[in-house]
Amino acid sequence: MTTTSTVVNARLDAPVVPSRWTKFRFFVLRLPILQLSVLLALILWLVISIPAFVNRLSIVSVLILAALLALAALGQTFVVLIGGLDLAIPGYIIVGAFISSNLAGGAGWPIPLALLMTVVICGLVGAFVGFVSHRYNVQPLVLTLGINAALVGGTLFVAKANFTSAPPDALRALTAINGTTFGLPIPPILLIVLAAVVLVWLFLTRTASGRRLYATGTNARAAELTRVHTGKVWTLTFATSGITAGIAGMFIASFSAGWSANIGEPYFFTGLAAVLLGGTTFGSIHGSYTRTVLGALILTLLSTIVLSVGMSESESRIIYGFVVIAAAFLYGRERHVRNRF
Amino acid sequence: MNRIFAFLQQRPYAFALLLCIVLLALNIIVSPSFANPTRWPAILGTFAPFALVGFASTPSVLSGGMDISVGPLTTFISVIFIAVLMPAGLGSWYFSVPILLILATIVGMINGILVAVVRLHPVVATVGMLFILIGLSQTIAPNPVQAADRWSAGLARTLGFIPGALLTIGAAALIWFLLRRTAFVSNLLATGDSDQSAFGSGVNVTAVRILAYGLGGLFAGIGGIALAALLQSSESALATTYALLGLAAVVLGGTSLLGGRGSMLGTLFGAFAIYLIQQLLTAGGVQSNLIQFAYGIVLVVGVLVSATLLSARQRGKVQ
């Protein structure tokens, strides 16, 4: 007995010196070192295997693809941070794509009105999801599954399966590969996503609301006891997810100059993969949007490499699967039952 | 009124059953031929993959996890059956059925190992598996391949005088019925309810979880055979369609996604309700996009109703 207590006392009194390995692990967990090194390795591989890749157009097109993916995964990052999952992303994307193509492009609506409509529709639907799943303790997974079917079906019905229109030229200029911003040879979409990254970083790390978001995700009950309105956090988070996915849908339709019935599906699954690959896990304190952007860049580069090697799109899916599992293996392991008492 | 609610609360599947009865009546009113016994084998044949994907999602959900990859696994198995085994001359039932079922169970168990041993979040692990399975299906059969050997067609219509779908659904139901006689199902429910308590009372939580996902894989394998029997060609594009249908059936059937509460019977009714909604709207001449819309709304309303009116837990909280 005495020996045990002295050991405990010794631990309490003496400053705890973490071992080098523990320090290293915390370092890796806090900063996305691994993702950065994988990204660098992929860039090196691409540059060495295809030297012709290093020209403005191909670099910009890869960056645009990654930016669209990152934008579609912005809301999902927040939702995953509070421990949920938003399956309605394809629905929001299709709403945005429909509004930008058929209403702004086909029916000639002014772009600000189209943007406002996307924000209002997707925001309200998202807020409904967040509010209801928190208030009635429903798993957002099922709710968003239903919402997604309703959004996709409803939009296609309203559109009467008319896929002939494309977004107006002003929108398409924002995502054009040879687009310019204030004379700089950078497409505006890249700067928009960059601004989003900075804003989200500031929001998550430098504001009280950002801290509340993390607190809700890590332990909702503890957050509630520290007077965080978790219901408000859930409502706003899902609304944000809807809005950003809707806007991403507008840009995706602009980039591909039109839309189709399953325009959102790949962005949902790959977006989720980008979130997980970045190292954000459900209700985790280590997640952030910067990581998602890194994940999106890695996945885009990976698919570029896979396609350039001559493998097909479906084979790259297999690689995505292994990559997601491997990333989760390094980051997202849970505690064993016996250590959770 | 309160007694009705109490009755429904005690039986999580009762809501789905009620929904089924109402929808069945509506179906018969809209298209009277629905009640014609000669059509039943074909109806059951189109329903079988639905029900089996739902069955496949159930054990993992009951264990407190989730398997998103069962839908793609069903498609994958049907693709393997038609595009790999049949051209290789292994298409006869005594070769193909054991191979397919063992393969499906192994895939399910890999999911179980990822969740229980490697301790990944169930959604993350099975999303990874979903990517792998969709990719494999599309790589093996980028374009639909017609079935060379058509013995399985009977499973979607009639074998002798019994509807073939009764065999596929019945096999899965029988397996579950037999397992309920063992300690496995109660251990499964205990694990899902609270894995800590189950672990503390000596349940081998890891083994139970692996077996639960393996069982889901097995049911998905039977579903794959039923799907192949129905389509008689390999449609790898269906993978994402079926991906989340099973979960919807599970939840409509009154099974809690938090684990430990629910039943296979509920899933059967849930799947049948979803199937009947689609049939009803198709028979009513509604456009397919509106069907999807209605399906989504019914899912949302169903989830909300079972979470508010029919949830004993919620009422307990209010009092």
Interface residues (C-beta under 8 A of the other chain):
Chain A: L85 L87 V132 Y136 N137 V138 Q139 L141 V142 L143 L145 G146 I147 N148 A149 A150 L151 V152 G153 G154 L156 F157 A161 E265 F269 L272 A273 L276 T281 F282 S312 E313 S314 E315 S316 R317 I318 I319 Y320 G321 F322 V324 I325 A328 F329 G332 R333 E334 R335 H336 V337 R338 R340 F341
Chain B: M66 L114 V118 R119 L120 H121 V123 V124 A125 V127 G128 M129 L130 F131 I132 L133 I134 G135 L136 S137 Q138 T139 P142 D195 Q196 F199 G200 V205 T240 L244 L247 A248 V251 L257 L258 Q287 N289 L290 I291 Q292 F293 A294 Y295 G296 I297 V298 L299 V300 V303 L304 A307 T308 R313 Q314
